[in-house]
Amino acid sequence: MRTVLIVEDDAEIAGLLGDYLAHFDLEPDFARRGDLALQLVEQNSYDAIVLDLNLPGIDGMEVCKKLREQVGYAAPILMLTARDAIPDRIEGLGVGADDYVVKPFDCGEVLARLQALARRADHWQGAGLLRVGDLEMDVNSRQVRRAGANVQLSPTEYEILKVLIKASPKLVRRDALVELVWGEGEEVDGATMRTHMYNLRQAIDADFSHPMLQTLRGIGYQLRSADDQQ
């Protein structure tokens, strides 16, 4: 990870965070409005985005959605949210964000979460095509298809699916999934996990009569083809 776009309308907060990240050899860029952020992402290459939800004009939620669906931005997005804005965090994860930090935040936590997201994006890199039934993942191009149709996933959901494909048809316990995707010692709350799994299920199963993603409540998850379920 080298370049980070900070989308924050508070110049003081953006400046402090940018200076902190620069101290660790990262290259921050800045946008104070959502429309400017979208323009910058189309013009430049960023390894990650720190996105405040409370922006003038186009708010952070809409920016995140446009980045994923229209611009095609595939790298990690870290949201900045208010302390009591739990619905916003859930909605943000639903439109494609990968993680969040609550305001007021410590710059060290932002850096740590960005580094964790970068490790997650680089995790499991290698040659080959992974396949379960009619679902396939190209680990080189990071493309996912089901029955030949492209599947759009956030980086976090991509990593979750990769773990499940590699383990299929075996069950992956929730704690093991968290460790493999988020990293050892990381904690992921139930709402965050449920939102990512909902997004993943919608992406790979919603348009098909045979659901592949199975949840064993309180235990874990597994990916099973039609043949595995017979």
C-alpha positions as CSV (number, residue, x, y, z in Angstrom):
1,M,0.0,0.0,0.0
2,R,1.4,3.4,-1.0
3,T,-1.3,5.9,-2.0
4,V,-4.3,6.8,0.1
5,L,-7.1,9.2,-0.8
6,I,-8.6,10.9,2.2
7,V,-12.1,12.2,1.6
8,E,-12.9,14.5,4.5
9,D,-14.4,18.0,4.5
10,D,-12.8,19.0,7.8
11,A,-9.4,20.4,6.7
12,E,-7.9,20.0,10.2
13,I,-8.9,16.3,10.5
14,A,-7.7,15.6,7.0
15,G,-4.4,17.4,7.5
16,L,-3.6,15.6,10.8
17,L,-4.4,12.2,9.3
18,G,-2.5,13.0,6.1
19,D,0.6,14.0,8.1
20,Y,0.4,10.9,10.2
21,L,0.2,8.6,7.2
22,A,3.0,10.4,5.4
23,H,5.2,9.8,8.5
24,F,4.8,6.1,7.7
25,D,5.8,6.6,4.0
26,L,2.3,6.6,2.6
27,E,1.3,9.2,0.0
28,P,-1.9,10.9,1.0
29,D,-4.2,12.8,-1.5
30,F,-7.2,14.8,-0.4
31,A,-10.8,15.5,-1.5
32,R,-13.2,17.7,0.5
33,R,-16.2,16.9,-1.6
34,G,-17.7,13.6,-2.9
35,D,-17.8,14.7,-6.5
36,L,-14.1,15.6,-6.4
37,A,-13.3,12.3,-4.9
38,L,-15.0,10.5,-7.8
39,Q,-13.1,12.6,-10.3
40,L,-9.8,11.9,-8.6
41,V,-10.3,8.1,-8.5
42,E,-11.1,8.1,-12.2
43,Q,-7.9,10.1,-12.9
44,N,-5.5,8.5,-10.5
45,S,-4.6,5.1,-8.9
46,Y,-5.2,4.8,-5.1
47,D,-4.4,1.7,-3.0
48,A,-7.0,2.6,-0.4
49,I,-9.6,5.3,0.4
50,V,-10.5,6.8,3.8
51,L,-14.1,8.1,3.3
52,D,-16.1,10.2,5.7
53,L,-19.8,9.7,5.5
54,N,-20.8,13.2,6.3
55,L,-19.8,15.2,3.2
56,P,-21.3,18.2,1.5
57,G,-23.2,17.6,-1.7
58,I,-22.8,13.9,-2.5
59,D,-22.6,12.2,0.9
60,G,-20.1,9.4,1.6
61,M,-22.7,6.7,1.3
62,E,-23.5,7.7,-2.3
63,V,-19.8,8.2,-3.1
64,C,-19.0,4.6,-1.9
65,K,-21.8,3.2,-4.0
66,K,-20.7,5.1,-7.1
67,L,-17.1,4.1,-6.6
68,R,-18.0,0.4,-6.6
69,E,-20.8,0.3,-9.2
70,Q,-19.9,3.1,-11.6
71,V,-16.2,3.8,-11.3
72,G,-15.3,0.2,-10.7
73,Y,-12.9,0.9,-7.8
74,A,-11.9,-2.4,-6.4
75,A,-9.4,-1.5,-3.6
76,P,-10.3,-1.2,0.1
77,I,-12.5,1.6,1.4
78,L,-12.4,2.5,5.1
79,M,-15.3,4.6,6.4
80,L,-15.3,7.3,9.0
81,T,-18.5,7.2,11.0
82,A,-20.1,8.9,14.1
83,R,-20.0,7.0,17.4
84,D,-23.7,6.3,17.5
85,A,-24.3,5.8,13.8
86,I,-24.6,2.0,13.8
87,P,-27.2,2.0,11.0
88,D,-24.8,4.1,8.9
89,R,-22.0,1.5,9.4
90,I,-24.3,-1.3,8.3
91,E,-25.5,0.6,5.3
92,G,-21.9,1.6,4.4
93,L,-20.8,-2.0,4.4
94,G,-23.9,-2.8,2.3
95,V,-22.8,-0.4,-0.5
96,G,-19.3,-1.7,-0.6
97,A,-17.1,-0.3,2.2
98,D,-14.7,-2.8,3.8
99,D,-14.3,-1.5,7.4
100,Y,-15.0,1.5,9.5
101,V,-13.4,3.7,12.2
102,V,-15.5,5.6,14.7
103,K,-15.0,9.4,15.2
104,P,-13.2,10.7,17.1
105,F,-10.5,8.3,16.0
106,D,-6.8,7.7,16.7
107,C,-4.6,8.1,13.6
108,G,-2.8,4.9,14.7
109,E,-6.0,3.0,14.5
110,V,-6.7,4.3,11.0
111,L,-3.2,3.2,9.9
112,A,-3.6,-0.2,11.5
113,R,-6.9,-0.8,9.8
114,L,-5.6,0.3,6.4
115,Q,-2.6,-2.0,6.8
116,A,-5.0,-4.9,7.7
117,L,-7.1,-4.1,4.6
118,A,-4.0,-4.1,2.4
119,R,-2.8,-7.4,3.8
120,R,-6.3,-8.8,3.2
121,A,-6.3,-7.6,-0.4
122,D,-2.9,-9.3,-0.9
123,H,-3.9,-12.5,0.9
124,W,-4.1,-15.8,-0.9
125,Q,-2.4,-14.5,-4.1
126,G,-1.3,-17.2,-6.5
127,A,-1.9,-18.8,-9.9
128,G,-4.9,-20.7,-10.9
129,L,-8.6,-20.8,-11.1
130,L,-10.7,-21.8,-8.1
131,R,-14.1,-23.4,-8.9
132,V,-17.1,-24.9,-7.0
133,G,-19.9,-26.0,-9.2
134,D,-20.7,-23.2,-11.6
135,L,-18.9,-20.6,-9.5
136,E,-15.4,-19.7,-10.4
137,M,-12.7,-17.3,-9.2
138,D,-9.6,-16.2,-11.1
139,V,-7.1,-15.3,-8.4
140,N,-4.9,-13.5,-10.9
141,S,-7.5,-11.1,-12.3
142,R,-9.6,-11.2,-9.1
143,Q,-12.7,-11.8,-11.3
144,V,-15.6,-13.9,-10.0
145,R,-18.2,-15.5,-12.2
146,R,-21.2,-17.7,-11.7
147,A,-22.6,-19.5,-14.7
148,G,-20.5,-17.3,-16.9
149,A,-21.9,-14.0,-15.4
150,N,-19.6,-11.6,-13.7
151,V,-20.1,-11.2,-9.9
152,Q,-19.2,-7.8,-8.3
153,L,-17.7,-8.0,-4.8
154,S,-16.0,-5.7,-2.4
155,P,-12.4,-6.6,-1.5
156,T,-13.6,-8.0,1.8
157,E,-16.3,-10.1,0.3
158,Y,-13.9,-11.4,-2.3
159,E,-11.6,-12.6,0.5
160,I,-14.4,-14.2,2.4
161,L,-15.5,-16.1,-0.8
162,K,-11.9,-17.1,-1.5
163,V,-11.6,-18.8,1.9
164,L,-15.0,-20.5,1.5
165,I,-14.1,-21.7,-2.1
166,K,-10.8,-23.1,-0.9
167,A,-12.5,-25.0,2.0
168,S,-15.6,-26.2,0.1
169,P,-17.5,-28.2,0.8
170,K,-16.2,-28.2,4.4
171,L,-17.6,-25.9,7.0
172,V,-15.5,-22.8,7.9
173,R,-16.0,-21.8,11.6
174,R,-16.7,-18.1,12.1
175,D,-13.6,-17.6,14.3
176,A,-11.4,-19.2,11.6
177,L,-13.0,-17.1,8.9
178,V,-12.3,-13.9,10.9
179,E,-8.7,-14.9,11.4
180,L,-8.1,-15.7,7.7
181,V,-9.8,-12.7,6.3
182,W,-9.3,-9.9,9.0
183,G,-6.2,-11.3,10.6
184,E,-5.2,-12.9,13.9
185,G,-6.5,-11.1,17.0
186,E,-9.0,-9.0,15.1
187,E,-12.5,-8.7,16.3
188,V,-15.5,-8.5,14.0
189,D,-18.9,-7.7,15.4
190,G,-22.0,-9.6,14.5
191,A,-23.6,-6.8,12.5
192,T,-20.5,-6.4,10.3
193,M,-20.2,-10.1,9.6
194,R,-23.9,-10.5,8.8
195,T,-23.8,-7.5,6.4
196,H,-20.8,-9.0,4.5
197,M,-22.4,-12.4,4.3
198,Y,-25.7,-10.9,3.2
199,N,-23.9,-9.0,0.4
200,L,-22.0,-12.1,-0.6
201,R,-25.2,-14.2,-0.7
202,Q,-27.0,-11.6,-2.8
203,A,-24.1,-11.4,-5.2
204,I,-23.6,-15.1,-5.8
205,D,-27.1,-16.6,-5.1
206,A,-29.8,-14.1,-5.6
207,D,-30.2,-14.8,-9.4
208,F,-30.1,-18.5,-9.1
209,S,-32.5,-21.2,-7.9
210,H,-29.7,-23.1,-6.2
211,P,-28.2,-21.2,-3.2
212,M,-24.5,-22.1,-2.6
213,L,-23.7,-20.1,0.5
214,Q,-24.9,-22.0,3.6
215,T,-25.0,-20.6,7.2
216,L,-24.9,-22.8,10.2
217,R,-26.2,-20.4,12.8
218,G,-23.7,-19.8,15.6
219,I,-21.1,-22.1,14.1
220,G,-19.9,-20.9,10.6
221,Y,-20.4,-21.0,6.9
222,Q,-19.9,-23.3,3.9
223,L,-20.0,-23.1,0.1
224,R,-21.7,-26.1,-1.5
225,S,-22.5,-26.9,-5.1
226,A,-25.7,-28.7,-6.1
227,D,-23.8,-32.0,-6.3
228,D,-22.5,-31.5,-2.7
229,Q,-26.0,-31.2,-1.4
230,Q,-27.4,-34.3,-3.0
